[in-house]
Amino acid sequence: MKIATVRDLRNDFARLSGWLEKGETIQLLKRGKPFAWIVPATKQGGFLGCMAGTAKVPSDIDEPTGVEWEVLK
């Protein structure tokens, strides 16, 4: 965890954003007292595969169900 002041945030944002890019959490001090936390954003994965392993597919998925449909009558 890194510590910075509100003045650092205003005057030297490039340095602080570099810390965030490296995954560091920053505690902001205002007049020497803790004021806020800045945490890096979590990386979002792609859409494909995001639910992998959450659904169970039955082994007989291609077998007939035995249900008689009205539209086929």
Backbone as a printed PyTorch tensor [residue, N CA C, xyz], in Angstrom:
tensor([[[  0.8480,  -1.1700,   0.0000],
         [  0.0000,   0.0000,   0.0000],
         [  0.8980,   1.2380,   0.0000]],

        [[  0.5360,   2.1860,  -0.8410],
         [  1.2620,   3.4440,  -0.9300],
         [  0.4630,   4.5250,  -0.2120]],

        [[  1.1580,   5.5500,   0.2550],
         [  0.5040,   6.6800,   0.9170],
         [  0.8240,   7.9420,   0.1390]],

        [[ -0.1990,   8.7480,  -0.1030],
         [ -0.0220,  10.0130,  -0.8140],
         [ -0.9700,  11.0410,  -0.2080]],

        [[ -0.7010,  12.2940,  -0.5000],
         [ -1.5620,  13.3690,  -0.0090],
         [ -2.4830,  13.8390,  -1.1280]],

        [[ -3.4800,  14.6170,  -0.7510],
         [ -4.3800,  15.1860,  -1.7520],
         [ -3.5740,  16.0750,  -2.7030]],

        [[ -2.5830,  16.7590,  -2.1710],
         [ -1.7190,  17.6040,  -3.0060],
         [ -0.9710,  16.7480,  -4.0330]],

        [[ -0.4720,  15.5750,  -3.6090],
         [  0.1970,  14.6690,  -4.5480],
         [ -0.7470,  14.2430,  -5.6560]],

        [[ -1.9740,  13.9630,  -5.2860],
         [ -2.9660,  13.5550,  -6.2720],
         [ -3.1800,  14.6540,  -7.3010]],

        [[ -3.2520,  15.8750,  -6.8510],
         [ -3.4890,  17.0050,  -7.7410],
         [ -2.2560,  17.3230,  -8.5920]],

        [[ -1.0780,  17.3220,  -7.9700],
         [  0.1250,  17.7840,  -8.6650],
         [  0.9290,  16.6960,  -9.3580]],

        [[  0.7850,  15.4500,  -8.9280],
         [  1.6200,  14.3840,  -9.4740],
         [  0.7840,  13.1440,  -9.7780]],

        [[ -0.3030,  13.3550, -10.5030],
         [ -1.2160,  12.2470, -10.7920],
         [ -0.5430,  11.1560, -11.6140]],

        [[  0.3860,  11.5190, -12.4800],
         [  1.0490,  10.5180, -13.3270],
         [  1.7570,   9.4590, -12.4730]],

        [[  2.4290,   9.8880, -11.4280],
         [  3.1310,   8.9390, -10.5470],
         [  2.1350,   8.0390,  -9.8230]],

        [[  1.0550,   8.6320,  -9.3210],
         [  0.0540,   7.8470,  -8.6050],
         [ -0.6630,   6.8690,  -9.5330]],

        [[ -0.9480,   7.2900, -10.7450],
         [ -1.6150,   6.3800, -11.6780],
         [ -0.6890,   5.2320, -12.0570]],

        [[  0.6090,   5.4730, -12.0630],
         [  1.5690,   4.3870, -12.2890],
         [  1.4980,   3.3410, -11.1900]],

        [[  1.3590,   3.7990,  -9.9590],
         [  1.1850,   2.8600,  -8.8440],
         [ -0.0680,   2.0170,  -9.0440]],

        [[ -1.1590,   2.6730,  -9.4330],
         [ -2.4210,   1.9520,  -9.6330],
         [ -2.2910,   0.9200, -10.7420]],

        [[ -1.5860,   1.2780, -11.8190],
         [ -1.4050,   0.3410, -12.9250],
         [ -0.6240,  -0.8920, -12.4810]],

        [[  0.2310,  -0.7390, -11.4910],
         [  1.0010,  -1.8690, -10.9670],
         [  0.2130,  -2.6620,  -9.9240]],

        [[ -1.0200,  -2.2260,  -9.6220],
         [ -1.8640,  -2.9560,  -8.6780],
         [ -1.7910,  -2.4680,  -7.2450]],

        [[ -1.1230,  -1.3610,  -7.0060],
         [ -1.0030,  -0.8270,  -5.6470],
         [ -2.2880,  -0.1230,  -5.2090]],

        [[ -2.5920,  -0.2100,  -3.9310],
         [ -3.6690,   0.5650,  -3.3280],
         [ -3.0430,   1.8160,  -2.7220]],

        [[ -3.7270,   2.9450,  -2.8750],
         [ -3.1960,   4.2070,  -2.3710],
         [ -4.1080,   4.7370,  -1.2750]],

        [[ -3.5100,   5.0880,  -0.1350],
         [ -4.2580,   5.7520,   0.9290],
         [ -3.9770,   7.2430,   0.8150]],

        [[ -5.0370,   8.0360,   0.6860],
         [ -4.8890,   9.4880,   0.5880],
         [ -4.9920,  10.1090,   1.9650]],

        [[ -4.0790,  11.0300,   2.2240],
         [ -4.1070,  11.7780,   3.4740],
         [ -4.5070,  13.2170,   3.1900]],

        [[ -5.3500,  13.7590,   4.0490],
         [ -5.7360,  15.1630,   3.9700],
         [ -5.4040,  15.7860,   5.3130]],

        [[ -4.4760,  16.7390,   5.2960],
         [ -3.9890,  17.3660,   6.5210],
         [ -3.4330,  16.3330,   7.5030]],

        [[ -2.7560,  15.3180,   6.9460],
         [ -2.0990,  14.3040,   7.7630],
         [ -2.9800,  13.1860,   8.2770]],

        [[ -4.2710,  13.2240,   7.9380],
         [ -5.1890,  12.1820,   8.4190],
         [ -5.7590,  11.4150,   7.2260]],

        [[ -6.0230,  10.1030,   7.4120],
         [ -6.5890,   9.3180,   6.3150],
         [ -7.8860,   9.9350,   5.8020]],

        [[ -7.9600,  10.0650,   4.4950],
         [ -9.1010,  10.7220,   3.8620],
         [ -9.8500,   9.7640,   2.9410]],

        [[ -9.1170,   8.9820,   2.1410],
         [ -9.7600,   8.0900,   1.1770],
         [ -8.7760,   7.0090,   0.7470]],

        [[ -9.3200,   5.9870,   0.1210],
         [ -8.5270,   4.9230,  -0.4680],
         [ -8.7770,   4.9410,  -1.9680]],

        [[ -7.7400,   4.7280,  -2.7230],
         [ -7.8880,   4.5520,  -4.1690],
         [ -7.3900,   3.1470,  -4.4750]],

        [[ -8.2540,   2.3410,  -5.0500],
         [ -7.8880,   0.9620,  -5.3750],
         [ -7.9240,   0.7870,  -6.8850]],

        [[ -7.0400,  -0.0350,  -7.4280],
         [ -7.0420,  -0.2550,  -8.8750],
         [ -8.3050,  -1.0040,  -9.2920]],

        [[ -8.7630,  -0.7150, -10.4940],
         [ -9.9350,  -1.3950, -11.0350],
         [ -9.5900,  -2.8480, -11.3200]],

        [[-10.5580,  -3.7300, -11.1280],
         [-10.3440,  -5.1300, -11.4620],
         [-10.4060,  -5.2860, -12.9660]],

        [[ -9.6090,  -6.1830, -13.4640],
         [ -9.6050,  -6.4150, -14.9060],
         [-10.8000,  -7.2850, -15.2740]],

        [[-11.5180,  -6.8580, -16.2740],
         [-12.6780,  -7.6010, -16.7470],
         [-12.2540,  -8.5720, -17.8320]],

        [[-12.7070,  -9.7960, -17.7240],
         [-12.4150, -10.7890, -18.7510],
         [-13.3960, -10.6570, -19.9070]],

        [[-13.1960, -11.4120, -20.9040],
         [-14.0980, -11.4070, -22.0490],
         [-15.4150, -12.0920, -21.7260]],

        [[-16.3600, -11.9550, -22.6090],
         [-17.6780, -12.5490, -22.4010],
         [-17.6470, -14.0560, -22.5900]],

        [[-16.9100, -14.5150, -23.5960],
         [-16.8900, -15.9500, -23.8800],
         [-16.1870, -16.6950, -22.7560]],

        [[-16.8410, -17.7080, -22.2640],
         [-16.2600, -18.5250, -21.2200],
         [-16.4780, -17.9980, -19.8140]],

        [[-17.2120, -16.9070, -19.6630],
         [-17.3650, -16.3320, -18.3270],
         [-18.2450, -17.1930, -17.4200]],

        [[-19.0630, -18.0570, -17.9780],
         [-19.9220, -18.9210, -17.1650],
         [-19.4990, -20.3830, -17.2810]],

        [[-18.2890, -20.6350, -17.7010],
         [-17.8200, -22.0020, -17.8970],
         [-17.9580, -22.8120, -16.6130]],

        [[-18.5130, -23.9980, -16.7500],
         [-18.6370, -24.8900, -15.6140],
         [-19.8290, -24.6310, -14.7180]],

        [[-20.7120, -23.7010, -15.0770],
         [-21.8410, -23.4030, -14.2090],
         [-23.1130, -24.1430, -14.5970]],

        [[-23.1740, -24.6930, -15.7880],
         [-24.3680, -25.4190, -16.2270],
         [-24.0030, -26.8760, -16.4820]],

        [[-24.9380, -27.7580, -16.1930],
         [-24.7040, -29.1830, -16.4360],
         [-25.5320, -29.6070, -17.6470]],

        [[-24.8650, -30.1970, -18.6060],
         [-25.5260, -30.6810, -19.8220],
         [-25.7020, -32.1830, -19.6670]],

        [[-26.9520, -32.6610, -19.8060],
         [-27.1670, -34.0990, -19.6610],
         [-26.4830, -34.8700, -20.7880]],

        [[-26.0890, -36.0970, -20.4940],
         [-25.3810, -36.8980, -21.4910],
         [-26.2820, -37.3270, -22.6470]],

        [[-27.6050, -37.3680, -22.4350],
         [-28.5260, -37.7910, -23.4910],
         [-29.2080, -36.5940, -24.1570]],

        [[-28.4850, -35.5340, -24.3770],
         [-29.0770, -34.3070, -24.8950],
         [-29.6260, -34.4760, -26.3200]],

        [[-29.0850, -35.4030, -27.0760],
         [-29.5600, -35.5840, -28.4510],
         [-30.5920, -36.7020, -28.5760]],

        [[-31.0400, -37.2580, -27.4770],
         [-32.0610, -38.3110, -27.4860],
         [-33.4650, -37.6890, -27.4600]],

        [[-34.4500, -38.3560, -28.0410],
         [-35.8310, -37.8530, -27.9820],
         [-36.3350, -37.8130, -26.5360]],

        [[-37.2030, -36.8550, -26.2640],
         [-37.6990, -36.6860, -24.8990],
         [-38.9380, -37.5170, -24.6130]],

        [[-39.6440, -37.9350, -25.6420],
         [-40.8670, -38.6910, -25.4390],
         [-42.0750, -37.7880, -25.2320]],

        [[-41.9100, -36.4770, -25.3600],
         [-43.0030, -35.5290, -25.2040],
         [-43.6820, -35.3590, -26.5530]],

        [[-45.0350, -35.4460, -26.5480],
         [-45.7910, -35.2790, -27.7890],
         [-46.1860, -33.8120, -27.9330]],

        [[-45.7740, -33.2000, -29.0020],
         [-46.0360, -31.7920, -29.2450],
         [-47.3510, -31.6220, -29.9910]],

        [[-48.1310, -30.6500, -29.6040],
         [-49.4130, -30.3890, -30.2420],
         [-49.2340, -29.9310, -31.6780]],

        [[-48.2300, -29.1970, -31.9830],
         [-48.0340, -28.6860, -33.3460],
         [-47.7260, -29.7990, -34.3290]],

        [[-47.2640, -30.9470, -33.8470],
         [-46.9560, -32.0600, -34.7390],
         [-48.1560, -32.9350, -35.0130]],

        [[-49.2920, -32.6660, -34.3880],
         [-50.5080, -33.4880, -34.5860],
         [-51.1920, -33.1290, -35.8730]]])
